[in-house]
Amino acid sequence: MSAPGLQGLRPWIIQRITAVYIAVFMLYFTVALSAVRPFSAESWSEWVAWPGNNIGIGMFIIAVLWHAWVGIRDVVLDYVPNVVSRMLVLTLVATVLVGSGFWGFRGLVLVVIK
Amino acid sequence: MAVHDTRPFYLNLLKIRLPVPGVVSIFHRVSGVLMFLAIPATAYLLDLSLQGEQGFSRASEILAQPFSQLVLIVLIWSLLHHLFAGIRFLLIDFDIGLDKEQSCKTAWLVFAAEIIAMIIIAAGIYL
C-alpha cells in the first residue's frame, strides 16, 4: 500500500538536514563537556542555562524527535502492512515522541527561569 | 515486476547471507530503533538532572547502576554505528562510493571506525 504524504522528497531531505545538525551538535557537546567538565549539579545547570547551549539543546531535541519520527515511520511502513494497526502504531510513536519533547523542554525552560 | 520471477525467494533469516553493506544497513535500522526506544528515558533523565542537587544526584545514581551501564554501552555503539553508517549513506547520496567494490570497502570502514571510536571512548572513561 502506498502512503500519501508519508513518502517522497520532503521526508528524505528532512532526514538529511536533521542528521547533519544532530552530528554537528553532538560533536560540539562532546568537545564542550570534555573541556568545561560541568559534572556537578550547579555547573551542569549553569551550562544548560547558558543561552547558546539552551537554544542548541532545544534545537537538538526538535531535530532528534523529527529524525526519529521519519525513521520509525519508515520502519513501521515496512513491517506493519495492516492499515488500522499501522495507524495505531504511528499514533503511539507520535505520542511517545511529543511527550518526550515536552519533558525535555520542561527541563530546559525551568533551568533558565529559576 | 515480472509475473514469472525465477529468482530464488528466501525469507529464512538463517539462510540469508547478507553482504557487508547489507549488514551495515540493517544495523543502521536496528541502532536507530534502539535509540528511539531510549528517547523517553533520556528526556526524563535530562529533566531530572536539572532539578537541583537532589535531582542531579538521583540521575547520577540511576546512570551508575549496572543495568544502566549496560544500556549505555549498547546506546553508545548504536550512536556510533548510526553516525558512521549515516555519513556513508550521505556520501552515497553524492555518488561517492557507489560501485560494488568501493561500497564493500566503505562498509568495512564503518565497522573499523566504530570499533576504534568505542576503544577511544572506553580508554577515556577507564584510564
gemmi code that builds the backbone of each chain (N, CA, C; Angstrom):
import gemmi

chains = {
    "A": [
        ("MET", (0.837, -1.197, 0.000), (0.000, 0.000, 0.000), (0.867, 1.241, 0.000)),
        ("SER", (0.483, 2.214, -0.776), (1.236, 3.457, -0.746), (0.653, 4.336, 0.352)),
        ("ALA", (1.487, 5.184, 0.890), (1.033, 6.056, 1.963), (1.200, 7.506, 1.530)),
        ("PRO", (0.118, 8.152, 1.104), (0.240, 9.516, 0.590), (0.791, 10.475, 1.645)),
        ("GLY", (1.704, 11.323, 1.236), (2.245, 12.323, 2.147), (3.323, 11.806, 3.075)),
        ("LEU", (3.490, 10.472, 3.136), (4.490, 9.923, 4.050), (5.780, 9.563, 3.328)),
        ("GLN", (5.753, 9.684, 1.993), (6.944, 9.316, 1.241), (7.303, 10.431, 0.278)),
        ("GLY", (8.463, 10.315, -0.348), (8.851, 11.312, -1.320), (10.023, 12.150, -0.854)),
        ("LEU", (10.195, 13.303, -1.484), (11.401, 14.101, -1.278), (11.436, 14.797, 0.084)),
        ("ARG", (10.264, 15.241, 0.587), (10.255, 16.031, 1.812), (10.852, 15.291, 3.019)),
        ("PRO", (10.322, 14.088, 3.362), (10.934, 13.373, 4.489), (12.404, 13.039, 4.229)),
        ("TRP", (12.735, 12.779, 2.975), (14.119, 12.438, 2.603), (15.059, 13.587, 2.956)),
        ("ILE", (14.653, 14.809, 2.577), (15.526, 15.965, 2.813), (15.529, 16.335, 4.309)),
        ("ILE", (14.381, 16.194, 4.983), (14.308, 16.461, 6.430), (15.264, 15.532, 7.173)),
        ("GLN", (15.262, 14.244, 6.777), (16.110, 13.265, 7.432), (17.591, 13.647, 7.336)),
        ("ARG", (17.979, 14.221, 6.189), (19.389, 14.562, 5.987), (19.788, 15.847, 6.699)),
        ("ILE", (18.901, 16.843, 6.679), (19.202, 18.110, 7.366), (19.298, 17.884, 8.875)),
        ("THR", (18.303, 17.160, 9.443), (18.324, 16.906, 10.885), (19.543, 16.049, 11.250)),
        ("ALA", (19.907, 15.110, 10.380), (21.067, 14.246, 10.646), (22.337, 15.079, 10.783)),
        ("VAL", (22.520, 16.041, 9.879), (23.737, 16.867, 9.916), (23.753, 17.719, 11.185)),
        ("TYR", (22.607, 18.322, 11.547), (22.569, 19.131, 12.778), (22.880, 18.269, 14.004)),
        ("ILE", (22.256, 17.078, 14.067), (22.479, 16.179, 15.204), (23.966, 15.833, 15.326)),
        ("ALA", (24.591, 15.497, 14.194), (26.007, 15.109, 14.210), (26.882, 16.276, 14.666)),
        ("VAL", (26.617, 17.476, 14.125), (27.434, 18.647, 14.475), (27.230, 19.000, 15.947)),
        ("PHE", (25.975, 18.982, 16.422), (25.722, 19.333, 17.819), (26.363, 18.327, 18.775)),
        ("MET", (26.293, 17.026, 18.427), (26.877, 16.011, 19.309), (28.386, 16.169, 19.399)),
        ("LEU", (28.998, 16.573, 18.278), (30.442, 16.832, 18.286), (30.744, 17.996, 19.225)),
        ("TYR", (29.971, 19.107, 19.095), (30.136, 20.262, 19.984), (29.933, 19.846, 21.438)),
        ("PHE", (28.860, 19.063, 21.703), (28.513, 18.621, 23.051), (29.669, 17.828, 23.674)),
        ("THR", (30.227, 16.897, 22.894), (31.332, 16.071, 23.395), (32.559, 16.919, 23.712)),
        ("VAL", (32.907, 17.806, 22.778), (34.093, 18.654, 22.967), (33.881, 19.604, 24.144)),
        ("ALA", (32.690, 20.249, 24.207), (32.407, 21.216, 25.266), (32.410, 20.544, 26.637)),
        ("LEU", (31.798, 19.352, 26.733), (31.752, 18.654, 28.013), (33.142, 18.213, 28.472)),
        ("SER", (33.974, 17.791, 27.504), (35.340, 17.394, 27.867), (36.136, 18.601, 28.333)),
        ("ALA", (35.868, 19.783, 27.754), (36.637, 20.978, 28.093), (36.128, 21.619, 29.378)),
        ("VAL", (34.803, 21.801, 29.494), (34.223, 22.518, 30.641), (34.052, 21.595, 31.851)),
        ("ARG", (33.797, 20.331, 31.609), (33.539, 19.320, 32.641), (32.492, 19.773, 33.666)),
        ("PRO", (31.264, 20.073, 33.216), (30.227, 20.524, 34.154), (29.546, 19.345, 34.840)),
        ("PHE", (30.315, 18.627, 35.682), (29.802, 17.376, 36.242), (29.352, 17.512, 37.692)),
        ("SER", (28.882, 18.708, 38.067), (28.215, 18.862, 39.363), (26.844, 19.455, 39.085)),
        ("ALA", (25.944, 19.354, 40.080), (24.572, 19.829, 39.875), (24.563, 21.288, 39.424)),
        ("GLU", (25.367, 22.118, 40.129), (25.355, 23.551, 39.860), (25.941, 23.873, 38.486)),
        ("SER", (27.117, 23.314, 38.206), (27.782, 23.667, 36.945), (27.011, 23.109, 35.740)),
        ("TRP", (26.373, 21.950, 35.919), (25.577, 21.355, 34.826), (24.365, 22.242, 34.513)),
        ("SER", (23.648, 22.685, 35.573), (22.502, 23.575, 35.373), (22.942, 24.878, 34.712)),
        ("GLU", (24.086, 25.405, 35.177), (24.626, 26.639, 34.602), (24.924, 26.472, 33.122)),
        ("TRP", (25.572, 25.337, 32.813), (25.959, 25.071, 31.422), (24.732, 24.998, 30.525)),
        ("VAL", (23.688, 24.310, 30.996), (22.468, 24.139, 30.197), (21.686, 25.463, 30.113)),
        ("ALA", (21.797, 26.301, 31.176), (21.041, 27.553, 31.200), (21.670, 28.623, 30.316)),
        ("TRP", (22.956, 28.474, 29.998), (23.623, 29.459, 29.129), (22.877, 29.501, 27.788)),
        ("PRO", (22.453, 30.719, 27.327), (21.546, 30.822, 26.171), (21.964, 30.020, 24.936)),
        ("GLY", (23.248, 30.103, 24.569), (23.709, 29.374, 23.380), (23.468, 27.882, 23.514)),
        ("ASN", (23.821, 27.325, 24.682), (23.627, 25.889, 24.910), (22.142, 25.549, 25.005)),
        ("ASN", (21.381, 26.417, 25.700), (19.949, 26.168, 25.884), (19.227, 26.085, 24.538)),
        ("ILE", (19.512, 27.052, 23.659), (18.883, 27.051, 22.334), (19.395, 25.869, 21.505)),
        ("GLY", (20.707, 25.617, 21.607), (21.310, 24.495, 20.868), (20.694, 23.163, 21.261)),
        ("ILE", (20.486, 22.957, 22.574), (19.875, 21.704, 23.042), (18.416, 21.644, 22.608)),
        ("GLY", (17.709, 22.788, 22.683), (16.310, 22.842, 22.244), (16.179, 22.434, 20.783)),
        ("MET", (17.069, 22.982, 19.933), (17.041, 22.623, 18.511), (17.431, 21.164, 18.312)),
        ("PHE", (18.352, 20.678, 19.178), (18.769, 19.273, 19.117), (17.581, 18.358, 19.421)),
        ("ILE", (16.791, 18.724, 20.444), (15.616, 17.917, 20.796), (14.654, 17.849, 19.614)),
        ("ILE", (14.378, 19.019, 19.002), (13.461, 19.046, 17.853), (14.016, 18.201, 16.704)),
        ("ALA", (15.320, 18.351, 16.430), (15.942, 17.608, 15.329), (15.868, 16.098, 15.571)),
        ("VAL", (16.181, 15.671, 16.813), (16.169, 14.235, 17.136), (14.750, 13.665, 17.004)),
        ("LEU", (13.764, 14.407, 17.544), (12.386, 13.900, 17.500), (11.889, 13.797, 16.062)),
        ("TRP", (12.230, 14.796, 15.266), (11.798, 14.797, 13.865), (12.479, 13.662, 13.093)),
        ("HIS", (13.794, 13.512, 13.316), (14.583, 12.460, 12.682), (14.039, 11.079, 13.069)),
        ("ALA", (13.728, 10.926, 14.367), (13.199, 9.649, 14.859), (11.829, 9.372, 14.230)),
        ("TRP", (11.015, 10.415, 14.091), (9.686, 10.255, 13.509), (9.796, 9.729, 12.075)),
        ("VAL", (10.624, 10.377, 11.255), (10.769, 9.947, 9.855), (11.323, 8.524, 9.782)),
        ("GLY", (12.328, 8.236, 10.623), (12.965, 6.918, 10.596), (12.036, 5.811, 11.054)),
        ("ILE", (11.380, 6.019, 12.205), (10.492, 4.983, 12.744), (9.280, 4.796, 11.833)),
        ("ARG", (8.817, 5.890, 11.226), (7.705, 5.810, 10.300), (8.053, 4.896, 9.121)),
        ("ASP", (9.286, 5.035, 8.612), (9.738, 4.150, 7.526), (9.706, 2.688, 7.964)),
        ("VAL", (10.201, 2.437, 9.200), (10.241, 1.071, 9.718), (8.815, 0.521, 9.845)),
        ("VAL", (7.904, 1.342, 10.385), (6.515, 0.916, 10.566), (5.862, 0.638, 9.208)),
        ("LEU", (6.099, 1.516, 8.224), (5.528, 1.315, 6.889), (6.031, 0.009, 6.277)),
        ("ASP", (7.290, -0.381, 6.614), (7.844, -1.623, 6.071), (7.255, -2.867, 6.734)),
        ("TYR", (7.048, -2.804, 8.059), (6.743, -4.036, 8.779), (5.301, -4.163, 9.232)),
        ("VAL", (4.513, -3.088, 9.188), (3.110, -3.180, 9.611), (2.212, -2.917, 8.400)),
        ("PRO", (1.782, -3.992, 7.697), (1.018, -3.807, 6.471), (-0.447, -3.444, 6.710)),
        ("ASN", (-0.993, -3.867, 7.845), (-2.413, -3.612, 8.109), (-2.652, -2.138, 8.435)),
        ("VAL", (-3.598, -1.516, 7.721), (-3.773, -0.063, 7.816), (-4.147, 0.385, 9.226)),
        ("VAL", (-5.062, -0.359, 9.868), (-5.514, 0.037, 11.204), (-4.382, -0.099, 12.218)),
        ("SER", (-3.677, -1.265, 12.191), (-2.549, -1.455, 13.108), (-1.497, -0.382, 12.871)),
        ("ARG", (-1.288, -0.071, 11.586), (-0.285, 0.918, 11.213), (-0.615, 2.280, 11.830)),
        ("MET", (-1.870, 2.689, 11.726), (-2.278, 3.973, 12.296), (-2.117, 3.971, 13.810)),
        ("LEU", (-2.473, 2.832, 14.443), (-2.344, 2.736, 15.895), (-0.883, 2.869, 16.323)),
        ("VAL", (-0.001, 2.125, 15.622), (1.421, 2.156, 15.985), (1.994, 3.559, 15.761)),
        ("LEU", (1.640, 4.168, 14.620), (2.156, 5.510, 14.326), (1.660, 6.536, 15.344)),
        ("THR", (0.413, 6.389, 15.787), (-0.126, 7.298, 16.805), (0.631, 7.141, 18.119)),
        ("LEU", (0.904, 5.867, 18.478), (1.660, 5.603, 19.706), (3.061, 6.228, 19.615)),
        ("VAL", (3.727, 6.028, 18.461), (5.074, 6.578, 18.254), (5.047, 8.100, 18.390)),
        ("ALA", (4.061, 8.742, 17.727), (3.965, 10.202, 17.772), (3.737, 10.686, 19.201)),
        ("THR", (2.891, 9.953, 19.950), (2.609, 10.336, 21.332), (3.868, 10.259, 22.191)),
        ("VAL", (4.613, 9.166, 22.028), (5.854, 8.999, 22.795), (6.837, 10.132, 22.464)),
        ("LEU", (6.966, 10.471, 21.164), (7.918, 11.498, 20.752), (7.518, 12.879, 21.272)),
        ("VAL", (6.242, 13.240, 21.089), (5.797, 14.566, 21.530), (5.878, 14.672, 23.054)),
        ("GLY", (5.470, 13.589, 23.743), (5.552, 13.574, 25.202), (6.986, 13.766, 25.691)),
        ("SER", (7.927, 13.049, 25.082), (9.340, 13.178, 25.454), (9.826, 14.594, 25.180)),
        ("GLY", (9.359, 15.180, 24.074), (9.753, 16.541, 23.712), (9.322, 17.539, 24.780)),
        ("PHE", (8.083, 17.428, 25.231), (7.595, 18.329, 26.275), (8.406, 18.160, 27.551)),
        ("TRP", (8.736, 16.926, 27.888), (9.519, 16.633, 29.087), (10.903, 17.290, 29.013)),
        ("GLY", (11.550, 17.107, 27.860), (12.867, 17.708, 27.674), (12.803, 19.228, 27.755)),
        ("PHE", (11.813, 19.813, 27.088), (11.685, 21.266, 27.059), (11.340, 21.830, 28.435)),
        ("ARG", (10.578, 21.061, 29.235), (10.259, 21.473, 30.591), (11.560, 21.737, 31.363)),
        ("GLY", (12.481, 20.770, 31.283), (13.772, 20.917, 31.955), (14.527, 22.140, 31.444)),
        ("LEU", (14.555, 22.327, 30.118), (15.307, 23.430, 29.508), (14.768, 24.787, 29.953)),
        ("VAL", (13.421, 24.908, 29.995), (12.804, 26.194, 30.338), (12.968, 26.482, 31.835)),
        ("LEU", (12.713, 25.453, 32.676), (12.764, 25.659, 34.130), (14.161, 26.069, 34.593)),
        ("VAL", (15.188, 25.513, 33.936), (16.551, 25.801, 34.385), (16.927, 27.257, 34.057)),
        ("VAL", (16.264, 27.832, 33.042), (16.525, 29.235, 32.699), (15.756, 30.156, 33.653)),
        ("ILE", (14.489, 29.787, 33.931), (13.622, 30.636, 34.759), (14.140, 30.759, 36.197)),
        ("LYS", (14.577, 29.645, 36.772), (14.874, 29.670, 38.226), (16.192, 30.366, 38.569)),
    ],
    "B": [
        ("MET", (7.116, -5.441, -11.644), (7.851, -6.709, -11.521), (7.245, -7.749, -12.462)),
        ("ALA", (8.093, -8.599, -13.018), (7.610, -9.631, -13.943), (6.722, -10.620, -13.183)),
        ("VAL", (5.778, -11.206, -13.908), (4.861, -12.153, -13.278), (5.602, -13.442, -12.931)),
        ("HIS", (6.437, -13.918, -13.879), (7.197, -15.145, -13.624), (8.622, -14.787, -13.245)),
        ("ASP", (8.812, -14.544, -11.977), (10.140, -14.172, -11.496), (10.851, -15.460, -11.085)),
        ("THR", (11.993, -15.731, -11.709), (12.658, -17.009, -11.439), (13.715, -16.913, -10.344)),
        ("ARG", (13.891, -15.681, -9.816), (14.903, -15.561, -8.771), (14.451, -16.327, -7.529)),
        ("PRO", (15.409, -16.887, -6.753), (15.009, -17.572, -5.515), (14.430, -16.569, -4.528)),
        ("PHE", (13.457, -16.983, -3.740), (12.781, -16.094, -2.816), (12.922, -16.655, -1.414)),
        ("TYR", (13.904, -16.159, -0.656), (14.121, -16.641, 0.704), (13.743, -15.572, 1.703)),
        ("LEU", (12.959, -15.925, 2.689), (12.821, -15.009, 3.824), (13.302, -15.684, 5.097)),
        ("ASN", (13.961, -16.845, 4.938), (14.511, -17.534, 6.098), (15.773, -16.809, 6.549)),
        ("LEU", (15.678, -16.167, 7.733), (16.785, -15.323, 8.193), (18.074, -16.111, 8.394)),
        ("LEU", (17.926, -17.439, 8.639), (19.126, -18.247, 8.866), (19.815, -18.594, 7.553)),
        ("LYS", (19.069, -18.472, 6.444), (19.652, -18.831, 5.153), (20.152, -17.620, 4.377)),
        ("ILE", (19.634, -16.432, 4.749), (20.074, -15.227, 4.041), (21.501, -14.895, 4.457)),
        ("ARG", (22.376, -14.720, 3.463), (23.731, -14.285, 3.799), (23.934, -12.902, 3.192)),
        ("LEU", (23.801, -11.895, 4.072), (23.899, -10.514, 3.614), (25.336, -10.142, 3.308)),
        ("PRO", (25.571, -9.397, 2.223), (26.909, -8.818, 2.021), (27.134, -7.695, 3.039)),
        ("VAL", (28.404, -7.320, 3.256), (28.734, -6.350, 4.320), (27.897, -5.062, 4.237)),
        ("PRO", (27.717, -4.475, 3.037), (26.889, -3.261, 3.002), (25.473, -3.512, 3.529)),
        ("GLY", (24.961, -4.728, 3.323), (23.642, -5.086, 3.838), (23.637, -5.148, 5.353)),
        ("VAL", (24.756, -5.635, 5.926), (24.869, -5.711, 7.384), (24.909, -4.305, 7.978)),
        ("VAL", (25.692, -3.415, 7.335), (25.743, -2.011, 7.772), (24.339, -1.418, 7.753)),
        ("SER", (23.596, -1.717, 6.693), (22.261, -1.154, 6.515), (21.268, -1.630, 7.578)),
        ("ILE", (21.244, -2.953, 7.837), (20.270, -3.453, 8.815), (20.645, -3.007, 10.225)),
        ("PHE", (21.966, -2.932, 10.521), (22.383, -2.408, 11.831), (22.038, -0.931, 11.969)),
        ("HIS", (22.048, -0.201, 10.842), (21.667, 1.212, 10.873), (20.224, 1.321, 11.368)),
        ("ARG", (19.403, 0.443, 10.850), (17.989, 0.423, 11.227), (17.809, -0.015, 12.683)),
        ("VAL", (18.478, -1.128, 13.044), (18.352, -1.648, 14.416), (18.830, -0.608, 15.430)),
        ("SER", (19.990, 0.026, 15.148), (20.530, 1.017, 16.088), (19.589, 2.211, 16.200)),
        ("GLY", (18.953, 2.591, 15.096), (18.001, 3.697, 15.127), (16.807, 3.386, 16.007)),
        ("VAL", (16.282, 2.165, 15.878), (15.134, 1.764, 16.704), (15.531, 1.726, 18.182)),
        ("LEU", (16.739, 1.201, 18.475), (17.196, 1.146, 19.875), (17.272, 2.548, 20.477)),
        ("MET", (17.805, 3.503, 19.697), (17.918, 4.876, 20.222), (16.548, 5.517, 20.376)),
        ("PHE", (15.639, 5.184, 19.465), (14.262, 5.688, 19.607), (13.662, 5.222, 20.931)),
        ("LEU", (13.876, 3.922, 21.258), (13.321, 3.378, 22.497), (13.897, 4.083, 23.730)),
        ("ALA", (15.117, 4.646, 23.576), (15.764, 5.293, 24.723), (15.346, 6.757, 24.887)),
        ("ILE", (14.580, 7.303, 23.936), (14.244, 8.734, 23.982), (13.468, 9.128, 25.259)),
        ("PRO", (12.389, 8.391, 25.641), (11.658, 8.817, 26.841), (12.538, 8.847, 28.093)),
        ("ALA", (13.348, 7.792, 28.301), (14.215, 7.744, 29.477), (15.235, 8.880, 29.445)),
        ("THR", (15.744, 9.195, 28.250), (16.728, 10.269, 28.115), (16.101, 11.620, 28.467)),
        ("ALA", (14.881, 11.862, 27.976), (14.187, 13.119, 28.278), (13.934, 13.226, 29.778)),
        ("TYR", (13.528, 12.096, 30.386), (13.280, 12.076, 31.830), (14.557, 12.410, 32.598)),
        ("LEU", (15.689, 11.782, 32.198), (16.954, 11.994, 32.905), (17.464, 13.424, 32.730)),
        ("LEU", (17.277, 14.007, 31.536), (17.695, 15.395, 31.306), (16.934, 16.314, 32.258)),
        ("ASP", (15.601, 16.135, 32.295), (14.757, 16.955, 33.161), (15.156, 16.782, 34.627)),
        ("LEU", (15.336, 15.508, 35.038), (15.692, 15.205, 36.430), (17.035, 15.823, 36.819)),
        ("SER", (18.015, 15.720, 35.911), (19.369, 16.191, 36.214), (19.418, 17.704, 36.412)),
        ("LEU", (18.376, 18.394, 35.920), (18.368, 19.861, 36.029), (17.561, 20.336, 37.231)),
        ("GLN", (17.072, 19.386, 38.053), (16.280, 19.757, 39.220), (17.140, 19.816, 40.483)),
        ("GLY", (18.082, 20.727, 40.487), (18.890, 20.970, 41.681), (19.753, 19.797, 42.110)),
        ("GLU", (20.338, 19.945, 43.315), (21.277, 18.971, 43.872), (20.672, 17.558, 43.939)),
        ("GLN", (19.426, 17.482, 44.456), (18.780, 16.175, 44.644), (18.527, 15.460, 43.321)),
        ("GLY", (17.949, 16.199, 42.388), (17.644, 15.618, 41.085), (18.899, 15.150, 40.384)),
        ("PHE", (19.960, 15.974, 40.450), (21.209, 15.638, 39.787), (21.814, 14.361, 40.359)),
        ("SER", (21.812, 14.240, 41.701), (22.413, 13.031, 42.292), (21.533, 11.811, 42.041)),
        ("ARG", (20.202, 12.025, 41.969), (19.305, 10.899, 41.641), (19.601, 10.410, 40.221)),
        ("ALA", (19.745, 11.362, 39.276), (20.046, 10.999, 37.887), (21.391, 10.276, 37.800)),
        ("SER", (22.398, 10.767, 38.571), (23.718, 10.112, 38.574), (23.609, 8.690, 39.097)),
        ("GLU", (22.799, 8.529, 40.185), (22.611, 7.187, 40.766), (22.032, 6.220, 39.733)),
        ("ILE", (20.984, 6.695, 39.053), (20.326, 5.838, 38.057), (21.327, 5.415, 36.983)),
        ("LEU", (22.121, 6.389, 36.505), (23.071, 6.095, 35.428), (24.212, 5.194, 35.892)),
        ("ALA", (24.497, 5.197, 37.218), (25.616, 4.401, 37.732), (25.243, 2.933, 37.920)),
        ("GLN", (23.938, 2.618, 37.908), (23.514, 1.231, 38.093), (24.048, 0.342, 36.965)),
        ("PRO", (24.396, -0.928, 37.317), (24.947, -1.845, 36.303), (24.064, -1.974, 35.071)),
        ("PHE", (22.736, -2.059, 35.283), (21.829, -2.198, 34.138), (21.917, -0.977, 33.220)),
        ("SER", (21.954, 0.229, 33.836), (22.071, 1.454, 33.040), (23.372, 1.480, 32.252)),
        ("GLN", (24.445, 1.006, 32.913), (25.753, 0.997, 32.250), (25.722, 0.110, 31.009)),
        ("LEU", (25.055, -1.045, 31.150), (24.922, -1.971, 30.026), (24.138, -1.311, 28.890)),
        ("VAL", (23.007, -0.668, 29.264), (22.183, 0.034, 28.272), (23.006, 1.127, 27.597)),
        ("LEU", (23.803, 1.856, 28.400), (24.617, 2.940, 27.848), (25.626, 2.432, 26.819)),
        ("ILE", (26.239, 1.264, 27.124), (27.207, 0.696, 26.178), (26.517, 0.390, 24.844)),
        ("VAL", (25.325, -0.219, 24.933), (24.566, -0.534, 23.714), (24.205, 0.749, 22.963)),
        ("LEU", (23.802, 1.786, 23.724), (23.398, 3.042, 23.086), (24.581, 3.768, 22.450)),
        ("ILE", (25.752, 3.701, 23.110), (26.943, 4.346, 22.529), (27.318, 3.634, 21.227)),
        ("TRP", (27.255, 2.282, 21.240), (27.512, 1.569, 19.989), (26.479, 1.985, 18.928)),
        ("SER", (25.204, 2.033, 19.337), (24.142, 2.407, 18.392), (24.423, 3.764, 17.770)),
        ("LEU", (24.785, 4.715, 18.622), (25.047, 6.075, 18.148), (26.207, 6.077, 17.150)),
        ("LEU", (27.301, 5.384, 17.517), (28.486, 5.380, 16.651), (28.186, 4.708, 15.317)),
        ("HIS", (27.514, 3.551, 15.371), (27.204, 2.866, 14.120), (26.275, 3.716, 13.257)),
        ("HIS", (25.252, 4.293, 13.901), (24.279, 5.101, 13.169), (24.963, 6.310, 12.541)),
        ("LEU", (25.905, 6.907, 13.296), (26.641, 8.080, 12.802), (27.512, 7.727, 11.597)),
        ("PHE", (28.373, 6.704, 11.762), (29.318, 6.378, 10.682), (28.577, 5.811, 9.458)),
        ("ALA", (27.583, 4.947, 9.704), (26.807, 4.420, 8.580), (26.023, 5.551, 7.913)),
        ("GLY", (25.555, 6.511, 8.720), (24.816, 7.654, 8.194), (25.695, 8.517, 7.295)),
        ("ILE", (26.941, 8.763, 7.736), (27.889, 9.530, 6.911), (28.113, 8.806, 5.589)),
        ("ARG", (28.243, 7.453, 5.673), (28.447, 6.655, 4.457), (27.244, 6.805, 3.509)),
        ("PHE", (26.024, 6.782, 4.081), (24.831, 6.926, 3.233), (24.773, 8.320, 2.602)),
        ("LEU", (25.178, 9.346, 3.376), (25.188, 10.706, 2.824), (26.160, 10.799, 1.649)),
        ("LEU", (27.343, 10.154, 1.806), (28.328, 10.162, 0.707), (27.768, 9.434, -0.518)),
        ("ILE", (27.055, 8.323, -0.270), (26.447, 7.585, -1.384), (25.407, 8.469, -2.092)),
        ("ASP", (24.686, 9.312, -1.301), (23.755, 10.272, -1.919), (24.469, 11.162, -2.930)),
        ("PHE", (25.737, 11.480, -2.633), (26.528, 12.324, -3.541), (27.346, 11.476, -4.512)),
        ("ASP", (26.901, 10.237, -4.734), (27.564, 9.322, -5.683), (28.998, 8.979, -5.306)),
        ("ILE", (29.336, 9.104, -4.016), (30.686, 8.722, -3.584), (30.621, 7.316, -2.995)),
        ("GLY", (31.457, 6.413, -3.502), (31.468, 5.031, -3.016), (30.263, 4.239, -3.465)),
        ("LEU", (29.828, 4.463, -4.676), (28.598, 3.847, -5.161), (28.823, 2.456, -5.754)),
        ("ASP", (29.996, 2.228, -6.398), (30.160, 0.928, -7.066), (30.424, -0.182, -6.057)),
        ("LYS", (30.215, -1.415, -6.494), (30.158, -2.572, -5.603), (31.413, -2.707, -4.734)),
        ("GLU", (32.568, -2.589, -5.396), (33.817, -2.813, -4.680), (34.035, -1.750, -3.598)),
        ("GLN", (33.835, -0.474, -4.016), (34.024, 0.630, -3.074), (33.010, 0.563, -1.938)),
        ("SER", (31.778, 0.181, -2.275), (30.733, 0.154, -1.263), (31.032, -0.909, -0.198)),
        ("CYS", (31.671, -2.015, -0.592), (32.104, -3.019, 0.385), (33.220, -2.471, 1.260)),
        ("LYS", (34.151, -1.751, 0.621), (35.266, -1.165, 1.372), (34.777, -0.179, 2.420)),
        ("THR", (33.866, 0.729, 2.007), (33.388, 1.747, 2.956), (32.526, 1.107, 4.054)),
        ("ALA", (31.860, -0.024, 3.726), (31.086, -0.731, 4.754), (32.018, -1.269, 5.835)),
        ("TRP", (33.142, -1.875, 5.414), (34.145, -2.339, 6.387), (34.718, -1.166, 7.174)),
        ("LEU", (34.896, -0.040, 6.470), (35.432, 1.171, 7.105), (34.525, 1.649, 8.244)),
        ("VAL", (33.201, 1.530, 8.029), (32.227, 1.916, 9.067), (32.464, 1.081, 10.325)),
        ("PHE", (32.621, -0.256, 10.138), (32.847, -1.125, 11.301), (34.181, -0.816, 11.971)),
        ("ALA", (35.211, -0.554, 11.158), (36.520, -0.216, 11.725), (36.420, 1.069, 12.538)),
        ("ALA", (35.744, 2.080, 11.978), (35.633, 3.383, 12.657), (34.888, 3.253, 13.984)),
        ("GLU", (33.810, 2.461, 14.007), (33.051, 2.381, 15.261), (33.805, 1.595, 16.328)),
        ("ILE", (34.589, 0.582, 15.901), (35.376, -0.165, 16.886), (36.462, 0.730, 17.477)),
        ("ILE", (37.143, 1.490, 16.611), (38.189, 2.405, 17.095), (37.584, 3.454, 18.025)),
        ("ALA", (36.421, 4.009, 17.647), (35.772, 5.030, 18.480), (35.361, 4.446, 19.833)),
        ("MET", (34.860, 3.178, 19.838), (34.498, 2.526, 21.099), (35.738, 2.396, 21.996)),
        ("ILE", (36.879, 2.013, 21.401), (38.109, 1.848, 22.180), (38.555, 3.187, 22.762)),
        ("ILE", (38.481, 4.256, 21.929), (38.879, 5.586, 22.407), (37.986, 6.031, 23.570)),
        ("ILE", (36.675, 5.810, 23.438), (35.734, 6.213, 24.493), (36.001, 5.404, 25.769)),
        ("ALA", (36.197, 4.079, 25.618), (36.480, 3.232, 26.786), (37.758, 3.699, 27.470)),
        ("ALA", (38.782, 4.021, 26.676), (40.051, 4.486, 27.241), (39.841, 5.808, 27.974)),
        ("GLY", (39.028, 6.704, 27.399), (38.754, 7.997, 28.015), (38.040, 7.850, 29.349)),
        ("ILE", (37.191, 6.817, 29.479), (36.419, 6.632, 30.709), (37.239, 5.915, 31.780)),
        ("TYR", (37.965, 4.838, 31.382), (38.582, 3.981, 32.394), (40.055, 4.265, 32.655)),
        ("LEU", (40.699, 5.104, 31.817), (42.129, 5.356, 32.058), (42.359, 6.690, 32.769)),
    ],
}
model = gemmi.Model(1)
for chain_id, residues in chains.items():
    chain = gemmi.Chain(chain_id)
    for i, (resn, *xyz) in enumerate(residues, 1):
        res = gemmi.Residue()
        res.name, res.seqid = resn, gemmi.SeqId(i, " ")
        for name, pos in zip(("N", "CA", "C"), xyz):
            atom = gemmi.Atom()
            atom.name, atom.element = name, gemmi.Element(name[0])
            atom.pos, atom.b_iso = gemmi.Position(*pos), 0.0
            res.add_atom(atom)
        chain.add_residue(res)
    model.add_chain(chain)
structure = gemmi.Structure()
structure.add_model(model)
structure.setup_entities()
